[in-house]
Amino acid sequence: MQLGEVLVSQSCLTLCDPVDCSCQVPLSMGILQARILERVAMPSPGDLPDPGIELGSLSLQVDSLPSEPPGGVQLGGGVGKMAFLRTSGPKMGSLPALSHDWGPSLEAWPSNCSFLSADASGSSGLRVLPQGYGWSLLYGSLLLGLVGGVCTLGAGLYARASFLTFLLVSGSLASVLVSFVAVGPRDIPLAPRPGPNGSSLPPQVGHFTGFNSSTLKANLDAGYAKDYTTGAMMTFASVFAVLFNGCTGIMAGANMSGELKDPSRAIPLGTIVAVAYTFFIYILLFFLSSFTCDRVLLQEDYGFFRAISLWPPLVLVGIYATSLSASMSSLIGASRILHALAQDDLFGVILAPAKVVSRGGNPWGAVLYSWGLVQLVLLAGKLNTLAAVVTVFYLVAYAAVDLSCLSLEWASAPNFRPTFNLFSWHTCLLGVASCLLMMFLISPGAAGGSLLLMGLLSALLTARGGPSSWGYVSQALLFHQVRKYLLRLDVRKDHVKFWRPQLLLLVGNPRGALPLLRLANQLKKGGLYVLGHVTLGDLDSLPSDPVQPQYGAWLSLVDRAQVKAFVDLTLSPSVRQGAQHLLRISGLGGMKPNTLVLGFYDDAAPQDHFLTDPAFSEPADGTQEAGAPALSTLFPPPRAPGSPRALSPQDYVATMADALKMNKNVVLARACGALPPERLSRGSGGTSQPHHVDVWPLNLLRPRGGPGYVDVCGLFLLQMATILGMVPAWHSARLRIFLCLGPREAPGAAEGRLRALLSQLRIRAEVREVVWGEGAASEEPEEEEEGDFVNGRRGDAEAEALACSANALVRAQQGRGRGGPGGPEEGDGEVGPATALTFLYLPRPPADSARYLRYLGLLEILSRDLGPTLLIHGVTPVTCTDL
């Protein structure tokens, strides 16, 4: 069985590199074959209830390995770069690639140890070399230098040396198989083992019985015993940790994909044939060993193959040849992965030496880098010291290969077309699960440490960033899942209980709209948030679409402003038509905007918030990413005062009317630049200055005055103000609701009804009643519709007086903590916290477009000098008191 570990991997079929037909590269070389040959870490083959379990786990990996990446081209660097980096992206993929580099690097160390221990183990043969830690370190260093020299000279010399060892190992394996049949029963004296207090235990004798059914029956049951070289009790996990490494040679050929002319054909064919052949030989050796060797021989002499061989020196030659081949395979495979990682500059100066190559393209810098790593771990001395760590690193790498293929399969990427007919996501999933399970069964500490190390490296890569041209499999997975759930989001099942604002914010120039961008981001409450922009033009008269190049700048704006928004741009002859396009086509499925947000149309000069906002200040030390233009250069300067606008006042009001016709709510935002900066931050506003949020849920421009009730639009105002209060930055702000008394209403009646409504809606707010003199003097009929004040019998002067009166009423309540019901004129009010934001009822635009300018003028008077103000008109129900 031990010899199979050595010889099977080396006697696998090999594939000739068409680039250099004079050499053949074995596609399977185990990392611990020689050591396992000399000292199998198990008392008997029966100690593994299922002798093929490690191959069963490995077969799941093999099923994924032949799968091709979406691009179809396998680059140099092997699986570490092919499957991890270019499939999973730099941040996720480079970590398993590193573990797959560390695995072969550490693998070269036990292979060197096995070369030396072949002379020191067992009771048969002569010990030619002096023994001891110092001698072992010297021999290992010399052997490592020889292996490193071969790998430094290039893959051609390595392939010739590997082919020579392949011939030697094949002959050694053949002699062992013949010996099982040709050698008769014999007793094999075992070397005395040290006992307690420096004494020696009585000598034992092992028995080679030939083919005997009694011997097979005695070896079938598990009987784990102590390892006579370390005194440690063997378990299933420890046996698996050692035996698994003998099956990891399947990656040797894949790691040299850069040296193969047709890797997409050579790697799958060579890997599958090698694993199938190895499995057959392993099973054969399990059977022959358990049929002919008793338990004492298997437990007490790990080099028993020499004792039963027709010519014992041939076994020793096979061990040495396998150790050399495994060391070379490990070192050259690790160097290729390391070179691929260094070329992509993922870890900066840490891997910079690994970029150096010879004129022929041999990465001798990466070979020396890997040689140095192995030289350090040679100080460990004993094989079992890091056997579990080596296995864990390989399991992490194998799990990552399966995870990469599983992700591509689940993402349904059309460019992922595996040519391997037996590929299935089921085997990928089982491979991931089995690798993770065995990691923790073998060594929970090593498994946890490796995952922690991967996490630390992931943080490092996240901080440094990485190439975005590779693509990210996570994006493909997200696309697949989002599409699936969007199809299940049925608008016919919408219910008012689950209503949430889904905003479309039309932005002309983001330089002057940064505070509004952040305020809208706070108002969305987990809903859809779309930044819309209309570029004026006609595609018929343009050589190309000018909108597409702008997306990058707007996405950078979203990232820099730290808002959770989508970007939707359109090209239209007018802003109004572009707004109609965006209102109709923005969003997808059940996620479409239900509220239009516009900046207020006034004569105020726009501010350039890019100059004052810390998030948009350009670094003075030149640390900006190379080749990336400054964000301030991607958007034009703000409009100069008095310069022509892209949107006329008539079209501005018409856009509002269009949105209401489409059953969209409308929000007009004025003076958002005056909002307290701490209220727009992402943190909590608990330590900031106390503020009020004032809500006027009644139409202040109705000629008959405010009635003592709240309609659908008023409830929408309350809902939006309450949503804003849920944002951490607004938690400390106090919500105040003002209720205008009607001409014949007694104080307290309307307040009681409103408080009852707020209790049902679970809204915590202070209710204030105010008397409006203009409303009390009105005798207009109650049947008059909203907005008819513009078309009514009143003249322009009287309408403006009404708007001025309403504006004075609102301003009188701002900055007051407690006062009488009539405001400052009627109560001994105390000055309290200032009002940070005011919510006003937005009247519906008039039906006659000729009165649009008068309507806009009244809105300007109503909201003049109120500070940050939101004028809102809601058309959809947003609250429900039913459970």
DRENDRENKE-657157 format. One record per residue (C-alpha): residue in three letters; x, y, z. Coordinates in steps of 0.1 Angstrom, whole numbers, plus 2048, in hexadecimal, padded with zeros to 3 digits. Each point is the difference from the previous one (the first is absolute). Layout:
N
ALAXYZ;...
END
This chain:
883
MET800800800;GLN81C818809;LEU8127F97DF;GLY7E08087EE;GLU80182380E;VAL8228047F1;LEU7FD7ED7E0;VAL7DC8057F6;SER8038257FB;GLN8207FC7EC;SER7F47E47EA;CYS7E18137F5;LEU7FC8087DB;THR8138207F5;LEU7F88197E6;CYS81B80E7E8;ASP8028257FE;PRO7FE8087DB;VAL81681E804;ASP81D7E980B;CYS7FB7DD7F4;SER8207F4810;CYS7F1801823;GLN7E27F2810;VAL7F080F81F;PRO7ED7E8818;LEU7DF810809;SER7FE7EF822;MET81B80081A;GLY7F77FC825;ILE81181581A;LEU8057E681B;GLN8037E17EC;ALA8237F780B;ARG7FA807825;ILE7E07EC7FF;LEU8137E47EF;GLU8187FE81D;ARG7E880781D;VAL7DB7FC7FA;ALA7F081281D;MET7E77E4807;PRO8027DE812;SER7F17ED7E3;PRO7EB8057E1;GLY7E27F7815;ASP805820813;LEU7EF8127E3;PRO7DD7F17FF;ASP7FD80D7DD;PRO8227FE7EF;GLY7F48177E4;ILE7F281C815;GLU81C8187F7;LEU7FD7F87DC;GLY7DA804803;SER80582380C;LEU81A8077E6;SER7E97F47E4;LEU7E981D807;GLN81D8177FB;VAL8097EE7E0;ASP7DD8047F3;SER804826803;LEU8248037F4;PRO7FA7F87DB;SER7E581C7FE;GLU80C81D7EC;PRO7FE82580B;PRO7E68167EE;GLY81B80F7E9;GLY80B7DE7F4;VAL825809802;GLN8167F281C;LEU81D817807;GLY8217F8811;GLY8007FB825;GLY7E97E2800;VAL7E07FB813;GLY80A81B819;LYS7FC81B7E5;MET7E87EE7E9;ALA7E57F6818;PHE80581781D;LEU80B8227F4;ARG7F18037DE;THR7DF7F080B;SER7FA80C823;GLY8108237FD;PRO81F80D810;LYS7F4804824;MET7EF7DE803;GLY8157EC7E8;SER82380980A;LEU7FC7F2823;PRO7FA7DC7F5;ALA81B8057E6;LEU81980981C;SER7F57E1814;HIS8067EB7E1;ASP8228107FE;TRP8087F9824;GLY7F57DC7FD;PRO81A7F67E6;SER81A815811;LEU7FB7EE821;GLU7FD7DF7EC;ALA8248027F5;TRP80B7FF824;PRO7F07DE809;SER80C7F27E0;ASN82480980A;CYS7F97F1822;SER7F47E07F0;PHE8207FE7EB;LEU814800821;SER7E97EA814;ALA8017E57E6;ASP8227F880E;ALA7F6803825;SER7DF7ED803;GLY7F87DC804;SER8157E180A;SER80C7F67DE;GLY81D80D7EB;LEU81E81480A;ARG80282380D;VAL8198117E9;LEU7FD82480C;PRO80780E822;GLN7E0808814;GLY7F681D815;TYR7EE8227FD;GLY81E8137F4;TRP8097E67E6;SER7DC7FF7F4;LEU7FF8257FD;LEU8217FF7EC;TYR7F47E47E9;GLY7DE8117FB;SER8118217F7;LEU8187EF7E7;LEU7E37ED7F0;LEU7EB8207FF;GLY81D8127EF;LEU8027E57E6;VAL7DB8017F9;GLY8008267FF;GLY81C7FF7E7;VAL7ED7E97E9;CYS7E0815802;THR8148217FB;LEU80E7F37DF;GLY7DD7FC7F2;ALA7E37E97FA;GLY8127ED7E5;LEU81B7F2818;TYR7E57FA81A;ALA7EB7EC7E8;ARG81F7EA7F5;ALA8087FA825;SER7DC7F7807;PHE7FF7E87E4;LEU81F7EE80D;THR7F17FD822;PHE7E07F37F0;LEU8147E37F1;LEU8117F8822;VAL7E0801813;SER7EE7EB7E7;GLY81B7E5804;SER7FE802826;LEU7DB7FD800;ALA8017E17E9;SER8197EF817;VAL7EA80581E;LEU7E17F27EF;VAL8147E27F4;SER80E7FB823;PHE7DE7FB810;VAL7FC7E17EA;ALA8237F47FC;VAL80C802825;GLY7F67E5817;PRO7F5803825;ARG81B80D817;ASP80580F822;ILE80E823801;PRO81380B820;LEU7F782280B;ALA818819810;PRO7FC804826;ARG7EB81D80B;PRO80A81781D;GLY7EC7FA820;PRO7FA81481F;ASN81E80D814;GLY8187FB7E3;SER7FB7DA7FF;SER7F87ED7E0;LEU7E17EC7F9;PRO8047DB7F7;PRO8067FB7DB;GLN7E37F77EB;VAL7FC7EC7E0;GLY7E98097E3;HIS7F27E67E9;PHE7FD8007DA;THR7E77E47FC;GLY7FB8007DB;PHE7DC8007F4;ASN7EC7F581F;SER7DB807806;SER806800826;THR81981D7FC;LEU7E68137EB;LYS7E57FB81A;ALA81680C81C;ASN8098207ED;LEU7DD80A7F7;ASP7F680F821;ALA80C82380B;GLY81B7FE81A;TYR812821803;ALA8217FE814;LYS81C817809;ASP81980C7E6;TYR8207F080B;THR81581D7F3;THR7ED81B814;GLY7ED7EE81A;ALA7E08127F5;MET7DF7ED7FF;MET7F47FD7DC;THR7DC8097F7;PHE7EC8017E1;ALA8078267FB;SER8267FB804;VAL8007E37E8;PHE7EC8157E7;ALA81781D804;VAL81E7EC7F6;LEU7EF7EA7E5;PHE7EE81D7F0;ASN8218117F7;GLY8097E17EB;CYS7E28087EA;THR8068257F9;GLY8177FB7E2;ILE7E28057E9;MET808825800;ALA8247FE7F5;GLY7F78007DB;ALA7E681B805;ASN819817811;MET8167FE7E1;SER7E480B7E8;GLY81681B7F3;GLU8197E67F2;LEU7E57EC7EF;LYS7F68077DC;ASP7DD7F4804;PRO7F8801825;SER7DB7FE7FC;ARG8047DD7F1;ALA8207F4812;ILE7F5809824;PRO7DE7EE800;LEU80C7E17ED;GLY8207FD815;THR7EF807821;ILE7E37E77FB;VAL8167E47F3;ALA81A80681C;VAL7E57FF81B;ALA7F07E17F2;TYR8217EE7FE;THR80A80B822;PHE7E07F480F;PHE8047DE7F0;ILE8237FC80E;TYR7F780C822;ILE7E47E7803;LEU8177E57F3;LEU81A80881A;PHE7E680281C;PHE7F57DE7F6;LEU8227F07FD;SER80E80F820;SER7E27F6816;PHE7FF7DD7F0;THR8257F8807;CYS80D81581E;ASP7F57FC824;ARG7F781E815;VAL820800814;LEU8158047E1;LEU7EA81C7F3;GLN801812821;GLU8247FD80A;ASP8138027DF;TYR7F781B7E7;GLY81A7F47E8;PHE7F47DC7FD;PHE8008017DA;ARG8267FD801;ALA7FE7E2817;ILE7E97ED7E8;SER80F80C7DF;LEU8137E97E8;TRP81B81B7FE;PRO7FE81981E;PRO81781A7F0;LEU7E78067E4;VAL7E680B819;LEU81981980E;VAL80780D7DD;GLY7DB8057FA;ILE7FD813821;TYR81C8177F7;ALA7F48067DD;THR7DD80780C;SER80C81981A;LEU8148137E6;SER7E48007E8;ALA7E780C81A;SER81781B80C;MET80680D7DC;SER7DB7FE7F8;SER7F7813820;LEU81A81B7FB;ILE7F98077DC;GLY7DA7FF805;ALA80281981D;SER8178177EC;ARG7E88027E3;ILE7E380A816;LEU816819812;HIS80B80F7E0;ALA7DD8047F3;LEU7F6812821;ALA81E8167FD;GLN7F980A7DC;ASP7DE80D80A;ASP80F81581C;LEU7E67F6819;PHE81880281E;GLY81781B7F5;VAL8257FF80B;ILE7FA7E0814;LEU8017EB7E0;ALA8148177EA;PRO81E7E97FE;ALA7EA7E57F2;LYS7FB8147E0;VAL8247FA7F4;VAL8037E97E2;SER81C7F37EA;ARG8038077DB;GLY7EE7E07F9;GLY7E3809817;ASN8097EA81E;PRO7F5812820;TRP8217F9813;GLY7F781C818;ALA7E17EE80B;VAL8147DF803;LEU819810817;TYR7E3810814;SER7F07DD804;TRP8227F1808;GLY80581981D;LEU7DE7F780E;VAL8077DB800;GLN82380680F;LEU7EF81181D;VAL7E77E4807;LEU81D7E67FE;LEU80880C823;ALA7E17ED80C;GLY8137E07FD;LYS7E57E6803;LEU7E67F77E6;ASN7E27FF818;THR80782480C;LEU7EF8117E3;ALA7EE7E37EF;ALA7DE80C80B;VAL8088247F5;VAL80B7F47DD;THR7DF7EC7FD;VAL7EB81E80C;PHE8108177E6;TYR7F97E77E5;LEU7DC7FB80C;VAL7FB8267FF;ALA80D8017DC;TYR7EB7E37F5;ALA7E080E810;ALA8078217EE;VAL8027EE7DE;ASP7DF7EF807;LEU7F182180C;SER80B8127E1;CYS7F07E77E9;LEU7E17FE816;SER7FD8267FF;LEU8038017DA;GLU7E67E47FD;TRP7E8810817;ALA8058227F0;SER7F57F17DE;ALA81B8137EE;PRO7FC7F87DB;ASN8268017FB;PHE8047E4819;ARG7FE7E27E9;PRO8137E2810;THR80C7E77E6;PHE8017E581B;ASN7DF7ED7FC;LEU7FE7F3823;PHE803822810;SER7E4808819;TRP7F981A81A;HIS7F77E4818;THR8237F3801;CYS80E823804;LEU7EA80581E;LEU8097DF80F;GLY8258087FA;VAL7FE821813;ALA7ED7F081D;SER8187E2802;CYS81F8167FF;LEU7F381781B;LEU7F57E3816;MET8227EE7FD;MET813820808;PHE7F0802822;LEU8017DB806;ILE8267FF7F9;SER80981F814;PRO7E781980C;GLY81C81780A;ALA8117FF7DE;ALA7DF8037EE;GLY7F581E815;GLY8238107FC;SER7FF7FC7DA;LEU7DE8107FE;LEU80B81C817;LEU81F8067EA;MET7EA8017E1;GLY7EA81A811;LEU81E816809;LEU80D7FE7DC;SER7DD8087F3;ALA80081F815;LEU8228097F2;LEU7F47FC7DC;THR7E1813807;ALA81581D80D;ARG8177FF7E2;GLY7E67F97E6;GLY8067EB7E1;PRO7FC7FE7DB;SER7DB8047F5;SER8067F27DD;TRP7FE7DC80D;GLY7DC801809;TYR7F07F381F;VAL7EC7E1803;SER7ED81081D;GLN7F18187E7;ALA7F37E47EA;LEU7F17EE81E;LEU7EF82080C;PHE7F28067DD;HIS7F27DD7FF;GLN7F0803822;VAL7F38237FB;ARG7F07F77DF;LYS7EF7E1810;TYR7F281481D;LEU7F581D7EA;LEU7EB7E87EC;ARG7F07F6820;LEU7F982380B;ASP7DC8037F4;VAL7F28247FF;ARG7DD7F1802;LYS8087F5824;ASP80A82280C;HIS7F080B821;VAL7FF821811;LYS80E7F0820;PHE8217FA7EE;TRP8028207ED;ARG8228117FF;PRO80C81F7ED;GLN8117F97DF;LEU8108207F4;LEU80A80E7DF;LEU81681F806;LEU8058157E1;VAL822811801;GLY80D81A7E8;ASN82380580F;PRO80A7EC81E;ARG81881B80B;GLY7E381480E;ALA7EA7E380B;LEU8167EC818;PRO7EC808820;LEU7E07F67ED;LEU8107E07F4;ARG8087F6824;LEU7DE80B80D;ALA7EE7EC7E6;ASN8167E2809;GLN7F3804824;LEU7DB8027F5;LYS8017E07EB;LYS7FC7E881F;GLY80E7E27EE;GLY7ED8077E0;LEU80C8077DD;TYR81581F7FB;VAL80880B7DC;LEU81581E7F6;GLY7F280C7DF;HIS8118197E8;VAL7F480D7DE;THR81A8087E6;LEU7F28177E5;GLY8057F57DD;ASP7F27ED7E2;LEU8107DE7F8;ASP7F88057DB;SER81881D7FE;LEU81C7F1815;PRO81B7E77F5;SER7FD7EC820;ASP7EC7FE821;PRO80F81B817;VAL7EF7F081F;GLN8137DF802;PRO822810808;GLN7F081381D;TYR7F67E2814;GLY8237FC80F;ALA80082380E;TRP7DE7FC80F;LEU8087DF810;SER81F80F80F;LEU7EA81C80D;VAL7EA7E6811;ASP81F7EF810;ARG80F82080C;ALA7DF80E80E;GLN7FA7DE811;VAL7DC7FE7F5;LYS7EE7E07F7;ALA7F380A7DE;PHE7FD7F47DD;VAL8088177E2;ASP7EA8047E3;LEU8098197E4;THR7ED8087E0;LEU8038167E1;SER7E38167F7;PRO7F88207EC;SER7F280F820;VAL8027FB826;ARG7DB7FA803;GLN8007E47E6;GLY81F7F1810;ALA7EE801822;GLN7E27EE7F0;HIS8187E57F3;LEU8107FB822;LEU7DF7FF812;ARG7F37E57E9;ILE81F7EA7FB;SER815804820;GLY8017E1816;LEU7F77DC7F7;GLY7E27EB808;GLY7F2807822;MET81C818808;LYS7F68207EE;PRO80082480E;ASN7E080C810;THR80C82280A;LEU81181C7EB;VAL818817812;LEU80A8217F1;GLY81481D80C;PHE7ED821804;TYR7FF8187E3;ASP80B82280D;ASP81981B7F8;ALA8197F681B;ALA8247FB7F3;PRO80A7DC802;GLN81D7F7817;ASP81D7E97F7;HIS7FF7E781C;PHE81E7ED7F1;LEU81681B80E;THR7F47FD824;ASP7F67DC803;PRO81D7EB80F;ALA7F67E27ED;PHE8068127DF;SER820812809;GLU81D7F37EA;PRO81E7F2812;ALA81C81A802;ASP81C7E6802;GLY7F97F07DE;THR7F37E080F;GLN7E37FE7E7;GLU7FF7E17EA;ALA8168047E2;GLY7EF8077E0;ALA7DF809811;PRO7F48237F9;ALA7F581681D;LEU7DA7FD806;SER7FE826800;THR80B8007DB;LEU7E47E87F6;PHE7E4818807;PRO7FD8247F3;PRO80281E819;PRO7DF80C80F;ARG7EA8177EB;ALA80A824804;PRO7E481880D;GLY7EC80E7E3;SER80B7E67E7;PRO7E67ED7EC;ARG7F17E080E;ALA7FA7DF7EF;LEU7DD7FF80F;SER7E681C7FD;PRO7E880881D;GLN7E37F57EA;ASP8107DE7FA;TYR80A7FD825;VAL7DB80280B;ALA7F67EA7E2;THR8187E680C;MET7EF800822;ALA7DE7FD7EF;ASP80D7E37EA;ALA80C7ED81F;LEU7DE804811;LYS7EE7F47E1;MET8167E1802;ASN7F47FB824;LYS82280980D;ASN805814820;VAL8148207FD;VAL81980F817;LEU8108237FB;ALA81F807815;ARG80B823808;ALA81F80E811;CYS80E7DD809;GLY82280F800;ALA7F7810822;LEU7FA7DF811;PRO8167F981E;PRO81D7EB7F4;GLU7FD7E881E;ARG7DD7F77F4;LEU80C7F57DF;SER81C7EA80E;ARG7FF7DA801;GLY8047FF826;SER7E980681C;GLY7F4824807;GLY7FC7FA825;THR81C81880B;SER7F781B7E7;GLN7ED820807;PRO7DB7F9806;HIS7E98097E3;HIS7DC8007F7;VAL7F07F07E1;ASP7E08137F9;VAL7E37F17EC;TRP7E38147F2;PRO7E97E47F3;LEU7E58187F4;ASN7FE8167E1;LEU80A82380B;LEU7F480F7DF;ARG7DC7F5802;PRO7EB820801;ARG7E87F1819;GLY81C7F9819;GLY80B7DF80D;PRO7E57E780A;GLY8057EB81F;TYR8087E07EE;VAL81D7F07ED;ASP7FC7F27DD;VAL8157E87EB;CYS81981A7F8;GLY80380A825;LEU8057DC80A;PHE81C7FD7E6;LEU81181E810;LEU7FE7EF822;GLN80E7E07F3;MET81D8117EF;ALA809813820;THR7FD7E1815;ILE8177ED7E8;LEU81A81C803;GLY7FE7FD826;MET8097DB7FE;VAL8228097F1;PRO81B80081B;ALA80C8237F7;TRP7DD80D807;HIS7F87EC81F;SER80581E817;ALA7EA8177EC;ARG7DD80780E;LEU7E27FC7E9;ARG7E681C802;ILE7DF7FF7EE;PHE7ED8217FB;LEU7DB8017FC;CYS7EE81F7F4;LEU7DF807811;GLY7E18057EA;PRO7EB820801;ARG7E57F0816;GLU8157E5812;ALA806801825;PRO8237FA80C;GLY8087DC809;ALA7E77EE7EB;ALA8157FC7E1;GLU81F7F9816;GLY7EE7E3811;ARG7F67F07DF;LEU8248047F3;ARG80F7F1820;ALA7E97E27FD;LEU80B7FB7DC;LEU82580380A;SER7FB7E681B;GLN7F17E87E7;LEU81D8067E8;ARG81A7FD81C;ILE80F8227F9;ARG80F81381D;ALA7FE8257FB;GLU7F6820811;VAL7DF80F7F3;ARG7FD8267FE;GLU7E08147F7;VAL8038217F0;VAL7E681A7F6;TRP80280D7DD;GLY7EE8227FD;GLU7FF7FF7DA;GLY7ED7DF801;ALA7E880C81A;ALA7F581D7EA;SER7F97EB7E2;GLU7DD7F77F5;GLU8097EC7E1;PRO7E97E27FA;GLU80D7DF80E;GLU7FB7EF7DE;GLU81D8137F0;GLU81B7E87F4;GLU825800809;GLY8148177EA;ASP7E28157F4;PHE80D81C815;VAL8158097E2;ASN7E38007E9;GLY7E780F818;ARG7F0822803;ARG81C80D815;GLY81A8167EF;ASP8267FB7FF;ALA80581981C;GLU7E87EF817;ALA80F7DD7F8;GLU82380D807;ALA7F380F821;LEU7F37DE80A;ALA8217F07F8;CYS81381A814;SER7E97FB81D;ALA8067DA7FF;ASN8258067FE;ALA80081881E;LEU7EC7E6813;VAL81A7E57FA;ARG81D816807;ALA7F080B821;GLN8007DC80C;GLN8247F97F7;GLY81980281C;ARG7E480081B;GLY8007E581B;ARG7DF806812;GLY7E681B7FA;GLY7DC8087FE;PRO7E97F27E5;GLY8018217ED;GLY8258027FD;PRO81681C80D;GLU7E58197FF;GLU7E97ED818;GLY8177ED818;ASP81E804816;GLY8157E97EA;GLU8237F6809;VAL81B7FE7E6;GLY80A7DC7FA;PRO8147EB7E8;ALA80180C7DC;THR7EC7EE7E4;ALA8187EB7EB;LEU7E67F67E5;THR7DD80B7F8;PHE7E67EA7EE;LEU7E58137ED;TYR7E17F57EE;LEU8068057DA;PRO7E080A7EE;ARG7F87EF7DF;PRO80B8157E2;PRO7E38127EE;ALA7EF7F07E3;ASP80681F7EA;SER8248007F5;ALA7FE8267FB;ARG7FF803826;TYR8207EB806;LEU81681F805;ARG7E780E81A;TYR7FF7DE812;LEU8267FF801;GLY80282480D;LEU7E87F781D;LEU8157E2809;GLU81E817801;ILE7EF818818;LEU7F27E4815;SER8237F0806;ARG814820801;ASP81A80381C;LEU7F37E0811;GLY8227EF7FE;PRO8027DC7F4;THR7DD7F77F4;LEU7EF7E37EF;LEU7DF8077EE;ILE7EF7DF7FB;HIS7E17F57EE;GLY7F67DB805;VAL7E67EE7EB;THR8047DC80D;PRO7F57F3822;VAL81E7F7815;THR7F17F7822;CYS7E97E580D;THR7F27FA823;ASP7F57DD7F9;LEU8157E380D;
END
